[in-house]
Each structure stands twice: as C-alpha cells, then as structure tokens.
Amino acid sequence: SNSTIWQGEWAEQRASAYGVSVEALPDFYKSRSLLKQQILPEDVAEAILFFSSDRSAKSTGNILNVDGGSAAAFPR
C-alpha cells in the first residue's frame, strides 16, 4: 500500500526476472499467493496486535505468516 518497493531498481529487476512490466508487478506477486490477496500494513499490524495481546497469552514459539498463503513459506 503506497510502498516504494514497486518503484526503482528493485522493481525493474524483479519485473525483468518474471517477464512482466513494473506496473504489473504488484498483481503478479498477489497472483502467486494461495489467497490472491494483497497484504497490507494493517494485516501485519493485526498479527502484531494478536501476539502482543492477552489473546495469545498461552501461546509460545508460534509463527504467524501474513503472506496470503505462500506455499514456499509453509512450516515443514
């Protein structure tokens, strides 16, 4: 959301590597996730809020991926 990651040299390199335009890069990344959803800062904030609240008081050593379902990041 309004990130500069989609601009400049990094974006140009990623777009070239995947054979898409820089403008299409956000949608390309979104399409690679299982949920096909854009991950927003608010989504990450919700995860942080969960782990910093009493709702997770009895949880330890957990990982909460906020990535829209990246199979490569699934715990093994």
Backbone hydrogen bonds, N-H to C=O, Kabsch-Sander energy under -0.5 kcal/mol:
donor,donor_aa,acceptor,acceptor_aa,energy
6,W,3,S,-0.8
7,Q,4,T,-1.8
11,A,7,Q,-0.8
12,E,8,G,-2.2
13,Q,9,E,-2.6
14,R,10,W,-2.6
15,A,11,A,-2.7
16,S,12,E,-2.2
17,A,13,Q,-2.4
18,Y,14,R,-2.0
19,G,15,A,-1.0
20,V,15,A,-2.3
25,L,21,S,-0.7
25,L,22,V,-0.9
28,F,24,A,-2.3
29,Y,25,L,-2.5
30,K,26,P,-2.2
31,S,27,D,-2.3
32,R,28,F,-0.9
32,R,29,Y,-0.7
33,S,30,K,-1.3
34,L,69,G,-2.3
35,L,68,G,-2.9
40,L,38,Q,-0.6
43,D,40,L,-1.0
44,V,40,L,-1.4
45,A,41,P,-2.5
46,E,42,E,-1.9
47,A,43,D,-1.4
48,I,44,V,-2.2
49,L,45,A,-2.8
50,F,46,E,-2.3
51,F,47,A,-2.2
52,S,48,I,-1.8
53,S,50,F,-1.2
56,S,50,F,-0.5
56,S,53,S,-1.4
57,A,54,D,-1.8
59,S,56,S,-2.1
65,N,63,I,-0.6
71,A,69,G,-0.8
73,A,70,S,-2.1
74,F,71,A,-1.3
